[in-house]
Amino acid sequence: MTGDIKAMFHQVLVPRSDQSSLRFLWWPRGDLNSEPREYCMTRHVFGLRASPSCAAFALQQTAKDHGSEFRPVTATYVQRHFYVDDFLLSVGSQEQALTAAQDVQALVARGGFHLTKWMSSDKGVLIALDATQRAPPVRDLDLISEALPCTKTLGISWNAEMDAF
């Protein structure tokens, strides 16, 4: 199964002491004839070279700070199965998958992260998840009669129906 942290970089605060390095100018009401105002980013942004490592650190810190509130395997899933904002996990049963999904969602939420866009090669897992939390290709799919689509995960094509890359 896979999941994705929604707007991961924007969930990670930039320390106040570093916000000055993320200054930018903005013209009030888009009026380029007026004097621009100076602002500072307070959260990490996409495209900034340090954002992926800062966000990954924040996610790892979340597992470290809150992992003891969950089964030990849950913190391990967060520590070892995220690739920046993408979560990939293979388990042996539908029950393990659903428990992992619920626990990992709850753990990362402690750090302000929202894990969504779930995809699985097991239709039962997808049926059990809230449809609004599923990945777009399976959000409105009739999971009883239609085959699971091919999707991409980490840039690799995944045939979810056959569970093959």
C-alpha positions in Angstrom: 0.0 0.0 0.0 1.0 3.6 -0.5 0.1 7.0 0.9 1.2 10.6 0.6 1.6 13.4 3.1 -0.5 16.3 1.9 1.6 19.5 1.4 4.4 18.1 3.5 6.8 21.0 3.3 4.1 23.5 4.3 3.5 21.5 7.5 7.1 22.2 8.7 7.9 25.4 10.4 11.0 27.3 9.6 12.8 28.3 12.9 12.3 32.0 13.6 16.0 32.5 13.5 16.1 31.3 9.9 13.0 33.0 8.5 15.0 36.1 7.5 16.8 33.9 4.9 13.4 33.3 3.2 12.5 36.9 2.6 10.6 38.0 -0.4 8.9 41.1 -1.8 5.2 41.4 -2.6 3.2 44.3 -4.0 0.0 45.1 -2.1 -3.1 44.2 -4.2 -0.8 43.3 -7.1 -0.1 47.0 -7.8 3.4 47.2 -9.2 3.3 51.0 -9.0 3.2 50.8 -5.2 6.1 50.1 -2.9 6.6 46.4 -2.4 6.3 45.0 1.1 8.8 42.6 2.6 7.6 39.2 4.0 9.3 36.1 5.4 8.2 32.5 4.9 7.4 30.8 8.1 7.1 27.3 6.6 9.2 25.4 4.2 8.5 25.7 0.5 8.6 23.4 -2.5 11.8 24.1 -4.5 14.0 25.1 -1.6 17.0 22.8 -1.6 16.8 22.1 2.2 13.0 21.5 2.3 13.1 17.7 1.7 15.7 17.1 4.4 14.0 19.4 6.9 10.6 17.8 6.3 12.1 14.3 6.6 13.8 15.3 9.9 10.5 16.6 11.2 8.8 13.4 10.3 11.6 11.3 12.0 11.4 13.6 15.0 7.6 13.0 15.2 8.2 9.2 15.3 10.8 9.7 18.0 8.7 12.0 20.1 5.4 10.1 19.8 6.3 6.6 18.8 6.0 5.3 22.4 2.2 6.1 22.2 1.8 3.4 19.6 2.8 -0.2 18.9 6.6 -0.3 18.4 6.2 -1.4 14.8 4.3 1.9 14.0 7.3 4.1 14.8 9.4 1.7 12.7 7.0 2.1 9.7 7.4 5.9 9.9 11.2 5.7 10.3 11.8 3.2 7.5 9.0 3.4 5.0 8.7 7.0 4.0 10.6 8.5 1.1 10.2 12.2 1.8 6.3 12.4 1.6 5.6 9.0 0.1 4.7 6.1 2.3 5.2 2.6 0.9 4.6 -0.6 2.9 4.0 -4.2 2.2 2.4 -6.4 4.8 1.0 -10.0 4.9 -2.7 -9.4 5.4 -5.6 -7.0 5.0 -5.9 -6.7 8.8 -2.2 -5.7 9.1 -2.6 -3.2 6.3 -5.6 -1.5 7.9 -4.0 -1.4 11.3 -0.8 0.0 9.9 -2.7 2.6 7.9 -4.7 3.8 10.9 -1.7 3.8 13.3 0.7 5.5 10.9 -1.9 8.2 10.1 -2.5 8.8 13.8 1.3 8.9 14.6 2.2 11.4 11.8 -0.8 13.5 12.7 0.9 14.2 16.1 3.5 16.1 14.0 0.9 18.0 12.0 1.1 15.8 9.0 -1.9 14.5 7.1 -1.4 11.1 5.3 -3.8 10.7 2.4 -4.0 9.5 -1.2 -4.0 5.8 -0.1 -3.5 3.1 -2.7 -3.4 -0.7 -2.2 -3.3 -3.8 -4.2 -6.0 -5.2 -1.8 -9.5 -4.0 -2.7 -10.7 -4.8 0.8 -8.2 -2.3 2.2 -9.4 0.4 -0.2 -13.0 -0.4 0.6 -12.3 0.0 4.4 -10.7 3.4 3.9 -12.7 6.6 3.6 -13.1 7.2 -0.2 -12.0 10.8 0.2 -8.7 9.5 1.6 -8.0 7.2 -1.4 -5.7 8.1 -4.3 -7.5 9.9 -7.2 -7.3 6.8 -9.6 -9.4 4.7 -7.1 -11.4 7.4 -5.3 -14.5 6.9 -7.5 -13.7 3.4 -8.8 -16.3 0.6 -8.3 -14.0 -1.6 -6.3 -16.3 -4.6 -6.6 -16.5 -4.9 -10.3 -13.6 -2.8 -11.8 -9.9 -3.7 -11.9 -7.4 -1.7 -10.0 -5.5 0.7 -12.2 -1.8 1.0 -13.0 -0.3 3.9 -11.1 3.2 5.3 -10.4 5.0 5.1 -7.1 8.4 6.7 -6.7 8.4 7.0 -10.5 7.9 3.3 -11.1 4.7 1.9 -12.8 2.8 -0.3 -10.4 0.0 -2.6 -11.6 -2.0 -2.7 -8.4 -4.4 -5.3 -9.7 -1.5 -7.8 -10.3 0.6 -6.2 -7.5 3.6 -6.1 -9.9 6.0 -3.3 -10.9 
